[in-house]
Every structure is written in C-alpha cells, then in structure tokens.
Amino acid sequence: MAQNKLRPEQTESLKYMKQLDGLRALAIATVLYTHYSPASYHLFNIDWGAYGVRLFFVLSGFLITGILLRCRQYIQSGKQTPLTILRQFYIRRCLRIFPIYYITLAIGLLLTIPHLRESIVWHLLYLSNVYFCIQNDWFGFLGPFWSLAVEEQFYIFWPWLVIFLPKKALLPAIITLILGGPIFRLVGVIFDFNLVLLYGSTPAVIDSLGFGALLAYLKYREKRYSLFPYLHNRNPETSSSTQNIVKIYLSIGLPLLLFILFLNRIQYSQIMDVVFRDTGLALIFTWLVAGAAKGFSGIFGKILEFPAIVYLGKISYGMYIVHLFVAYSVSNALTTIFGTQVWNNNRWILVGFISTIITIALATISWHFLEKPINDLKRFFPYTPKTSKATASET
C-alpha cells in the first residue's frame, strides 16, 4: 500500500470544529446537572455526569491523537524531530491545563475544602485517581480531580507511542486501548476490585480515550483503512468513509446501552453494567464526535453552533475544575443564612442556581484573563517552524 501522504493544507494545525465546543457544553451541562441536584432528581435515575465525563474522554482521545498523527507527518517529512515534537506538545499542554488547575487547588486550600489539605500532594502530581482508588472514596468536593488525573496520565504515555511506534503498530495499539478497558473492568469484577478502582482508574476508562483515538486514526487514514473489510469497496471513489464506519458504532452502542439500562431495571447485572456500559457509551459518543467534527446539519447542528452554547464549551474546562468548590462555598453560605443544611430540603434548587451562575462567571473571568492569554503563548511553541496559530480545537 502506498504511503498515505497529507496534502499541504492538512499539515497545518487542525481546523477549528465549532460543534465540538457544542459537545463540550453538553458534557459540562450533564456534570452540573448531576452535581448540583440530589440523586433522587436525576432523570431516569442515571448518573448523567458520568456520561458527560466519558464524552470528554472521547473528545480528548480524538483531538490529541489527531494532533499527534499530524506531528508524525511533520517528522516523516523532515520538518521536525521526535523529541522536539514531544517537547512542544508537553509545553503546550502545560500552558493549557496547568495555570487554572493549580490556582484552583491553591484557592481550595484557602477555602479549607474537606480532605484537600491531607491529599494535596496527590493532586499536585495528577495522581488524584490513584489516591481515590487506594482510599476507595471519591471525597465529595474533590471528585472531579479523578478525571483530570486520568487525562494527564493519558497525555504522559500516549504521545510517546503515537510518535515512536511503527506505522503498522498504531492501529493495534489503539485497539489495545479499546480492549483494555472492558478487560480490566471484567477482571475487576471477578476479583472484587473496589468501586473507585472499577470506575475511576485510568485502565478502567481507557477504552473511551481509545475510541476517540480510533476516530482520529480513521479520519487520518480516510478510505485507506477499514475495521470492517466487507464494507470496503475497491473503488476509491465509493469506498466506505469514516462516517459510515461510525454509524456501525451507533448501531452497536445504542442498543447495548439501552439493554443494560433495561436490565438494571429488572435485575442488576454487575458484569453487564460495569464491563460493557462504558464501551456502549464510548461507541455512541464516537459517532457523536464524528458527526460534530464533520458538522451536523438540521436543528441539532444549529444548537451545537449556537453562540452561547459554543462559548460555554470554550470555558467548560474552567467550569469543570471550579464547579464543586463553588457548590461547597455556596452551600456553606446558605447554610449559615438559613441555619439548616440546604441539601436536606428544596433549597438545593437555590444552591444549584447560584452555583451555576457563579461557576459560569468564574470560568468566564478565568478564560479571558488567565487561560486564553496563557494559551495564546502556544504561538511561541509551534510544532513546525511554519505553524503560526495554535490549534483552535485542542482541549
């Protein structure tokens, strides 16, 4: 097979995919809805926030892998060296995620967030999920840090594999990620791992990141690779596209998820729920991300591109980091005002409303005065000397 060369315009930064920000807004909305309301008010008794986090994982796997695959092309074309690419990648990641993360931790210490001081070293090292797994506890207001740790751990090992693995080993490596998640969870059920380890460790959720990586790989190798050879037409003009392939993901993932939810209503099956639910979600979200990357048409596409929705997606990282610290502060303030625990009665609506407003306000301030100015420094660390703009769609 001839080497798949990128066209000149493809060797520049990834184009900005507006609807992906719309998906980020959808994901953060599910997180706020879940964390700002009692479990008894969750629609269909589903932890929608967990679903939103899996959507974030698929998005990250897709965008980061897409960037790294293009970086491989820069190396192959002689524009850059592997170690320089890795250096630039990590500097750019640090510029994007570190400032607000560490500032939020510092503020959390000042606010005396429960359990933060005794576990601060773990959070500073992005090992929050490891600490939670050891303690078998999510520690309430510290909960969101587990997923940030997962993503950071993914950023540490995945670039080395994508950059240095032989071309023929890339797809097997991605499939290993995808299979690794359900296999780990199955082993966990068999050997009775604690629930935090089953749901919050990096191996337990790696399939969500892996499916995102697979989507990036399929788009990169458009009409060159197919996981389903019987769909691949020898005529390059009519060969199966990435969009056709991910439709199969939806046709598998949606029935699988609905079956698990239905089964849980009748008789809970830990193996089905723990082992296969995340895989079903990842399949659905891969289809969703693929559609948004191409651009949904119709009313759903218009919703994802609605300016306010897109903006919330842009500031979703800041919202995610601060939202439970905000809820902690608001609930304490209202408890002092009313003289009773606000989560024990209908005042939770007031807590949720005020917390949402403050979360959006803080994330807006952070984006314009901290995150974006620092993120703009990426222009000094391009992947190639000719790259002039930072990747707009980077997470």
N, C-alpha and C positions, 0 to 999 in steps of 0.2 A: 504493500500500500504506500502510495506516495506521501511524503511528509505534508502535514496539514499546515500550510503557511498562512499567516494572518495578512489580510490586506493592510495597507499603510494606515488607514483610518482606525483599524482595530488595535493598533499598537499604542494608541494614546490611552488616556485614562478612561475608565468605564463611563459610559454616558449616564447622565442623571435620569433615574427612573422614578418619576414623581409618585406613581401609585405605590411604590414600596414604602414611602413615607406614610401613605394612607394606611397600609397594613400595620406599620408601627403604631399608628394612632389607635387602630383597632385592638392591637395587642395590649397597649398600656391601659386602654379603657376597661378591658376584662380584668386586669390586675387591680385597678382602683375599685371597680365594682365588687370584686371578691373581698378585698381587704378593708373596704370602707362600709361593709354591711355584714350583719350577723349571718351565719351559715344557713339559718332557717329561711332566709330571704333569697338564697341563691336559686336561680331558675333551674328547674328540673333536678335540684339537689346536686348540681355539678360544680366542681371547683374550676370556674372559668379562668381564674388567674393562672392556674397551672397550664391550661390550654394556651393562654397568651404567651407564657414563657417559652413553650415549645415552638410557637410561631417565631419568637425572637431567635431561637436557636437555628431554625431552618433558614431564616434570613441571614444570620451571621455566617453559617456554613456556605451559603450561596455567594454572598458578596466577597468574603475573604478568599475563598477558593478561586473565584473569578479573577481577583486581583493577582493572586499567586500564579495562576496559569499564564496570565499575560506577562508576568515577570519572568517565567520560564522562557517565553519567546524572546524577551529582551536579552537574556543570557545566551540563547541559541544564536541570535543574530549578532552577537558580539557587542551589543550596546552597553552591557553591564556585566559585572562579575557576581557570582552567587553570594559571596559574603557581603558585598556592598548592598545587594538587594535585601538581604536579611537585616542588615543594619538599618537601612532606610525604613523597612517595614516596621521594625520594633520602635524606632523613634517616632514614626507617625502614629502608631498605636498608643504609645505613651502620651503623646500630645493630645490625643482624642479622649482617652479614658481616665488618665491619672488625676488631673487637676481637681475636677469636681468630686471625684471619689475620695481623695484624701482630705479635701476640705470638709466634706460631709462627715467623715469619720471624726475629724477634729471637733466639729460642731456637736456631734453626738456625744463626745466625751464631756463637753461643757454642759450639755443638757442632761447629763447623767442617765443616758439611755440604759435600761436594765441589761446587765450581763456584758455590756460593751467593754468596760474597763478591763475585766479579767480575761477577755478573749481578744484584746486589741491586736496582739502580735499576729494572730492567725489572720485577721482581716487585712493587716498591713501587707502580709505576704500573699494575699489572694488564696488563702487556704481555709476560707470560711466553711466551705462544704466539708472539708476534711474534719474540722473541729466539730461541726454539727453531727457528722456520722459517728465520730468517736463518742460524743456525749448522747447520741440518739435523741436530739432535741433541736427544734428549729429556733428556739429562743425568741419567740414572739416578734418584736420590732426589728430584730436583726435578720429576719428571714430572707429578704431579697438578696442578701450578700452571697448566698449559696450559688445562685445562677451567674452572678458576676465572676465568681471564682471559677466556675466551670468554663466560661468563655475565655478567661485569661489563660487557663491551663491548656485549652484548645489552641490558643494563639502561640503558646510556647512550643508545642511539639509539631503541629501540623505544617507550618511553613517549611521546616527542615525536610519533611517527607515530600512535599509537593515540589520543592526546588531540586532536591538531590536524587529522588527515585528515578530509575529509568522510565522512559515513556510507557513501556509495556506494563510497568508495575503500578501505574497510577490508578487505573480502574480497579484492580484487585485490592489496593489499599483502601479505596473508598468503600468498596463492598465489605471489606473487613470492619470498617467503622459501623456500617449499617447492621451487619450481623452481630457485631459485638454487643450492642445494646440489649436486644432481646435474649441473647445467650447469657449475658451477665445477670439479667433480671431472673431468668429461669433458674440459674444456679443459686441466686439469692433466695428464691422461694424454696427450693429444695433443701438448702442448708440453713434456712430460717434467719437470713440476714435481718438486721433491724430495719424499720421502715424508712428512716432517713437515708440509710445506705442504699436502699432499693430505689428511692425516688430522687435523691439529691447528690449522689456521687457522679463524677464525670463518666465512668464507664456505663452507668445506668441510663444516661441520656445521650450517649454519643451517637445513637442512630439518627436523632433529629438533626444534629450537625452534619452527619454523614449524608443524609438525603439532600440537604442543601448543597453540600459539596458535589453530589452526583448531578444535580441540576446544572451547576456551573460547568461541570465537565461535559455534559451532554450538549450544552449550548456552545461550548468552546469547540467541540468536535462535531458540530452540526452536520448531519447527513453522512457522517463518517462512521459513527459507532451506533449500534442499537443493542440494547439488552434483550431485545425480542427479535431474533433474526427472521422469524416468519413474517414480521411486519415490514422488513426492509426490502424495498423494491430495487432491483438492479439499475433501473433508470434513475440517474441522479436528479432529474427534474421532478420526479414524483416520489422520491424516497421518503420514508417516514421521518417526520420532523420531531423535534423535542416536544412540541405541543401535543402531538399525537401520542407520544410515549407517556407523558404525564397524565393524560386523560385516563390511561390504564391505572395509574396510581390512584386516581379518584375513585374509579370503579371498584378498586380493591379496598381502599382505606375507608371510604364512607360506609359500605355495608359492614365491614369489620367493626368499626366503632359503634354503629347502631346496634349490632348484635351484642357487643359487650355491654352496652348500656341497658339493653333489654334483659340480658341475662342477669345483670346485677339487681334488677327489679324483682326477678323471680327467685333466684338463688345465687348468692355471690360466689364467684369463682376466682380465687386469688391468682391462679395461673393465667387465666384469660385477661383479667384486669391489669395485673402488674406486668405481665410479659408482653402482651400484644396491644394494649391500648395506646401506648406512646408510638408504636410503629404505625398504627392506624392513623393517629393524628399527624404524624410526620408525612405520610403519604398524601393526606388531604392538603396539608399546608404546602407541600412541594408543588402540587397542582396550583394552589392559590398564588404562590410566589411566582411561578412560571407565568401565570396569566397576568399578574400585575407587572412583571418585568416586560412582557410584550405589550401590555396595555389592554385592560378590559374595556369593552365598549358598553353602551347602554347605561342604565341608571346606576349600576354598581360601579362602573368606571368613573362616572361623574361624581359619585360620593367619595371615592378614593382620591379624586383630584380636586375636591372642594378645598379652597384655600385654607379655611380654618382647620380642616382635617389634616391637610399636608403639614401645616405649621405644628400641630400637636405631635405629629410624627417626628418632625425635626427635633423637638425638645423632649422627646419621650425618654431618652437616656437620663436626663436630669430629673424628670418626673419619677422615674422608677427608683432612682437612688434615694431621693428625699422623702418619698410619699409616706412611709411608715414612721419616720421620725416626726413628720408633720402631724400625723394622726396621734402619736404619743403626746406631743405638746398640746394639741387642741383638746384632746380628751382630758388631760390633766387640768387645763384651764377651765373647761366647762364643769368638770367635777368640783373644782373649787367654788365656782359660781353657784351651782345648783345644790351643792352639798351632798351629792349622791353619785354613784357610778353611772356614767352616761350610757354605757353599753348595756345596762340592765333594763332599759326601757326604750321607748320610742325616740329618745333624744339622740340615738345613734344616727338618725337622719340628719340632724343638725351637725353632728360631728363629721359625717361624710361630706355634707355640702361645704362646710367651712374648710375642711381639709382639702377638698378638690380645688377650691378657689386658690387657697394658699399654695398648694403644690404647683399649679399651673403658673402662678405669679412668680414663685421662686425659680422654677425651671426657665421661665422667660428671661428673668434677670440674669440667671446663670448663662444662658445661651448667648445673650447679646454682649455681656460684659466679661465673661470668663471663657466659656467653651469656644465660641466662634473666633474671637481674637487669637486664642492659642491655637485652635485648629488651623487657622489661616497660615500659621508658621510652617505648615507642611510644604509650602511652596519652596522652602529652602532645603527640603529633603526629597527631591523628586526621585522616582525610580530610574529614570534615564535623564541625561543632561537636557534633552529637548522637552521634557514634560514641564509644562508651565502652570498647570492647575491641579489642585488636589482633587481626588476622586470624590465627586459630589455624593455618590451613593454609599460611600463607606459607612459602616456602622460606628 
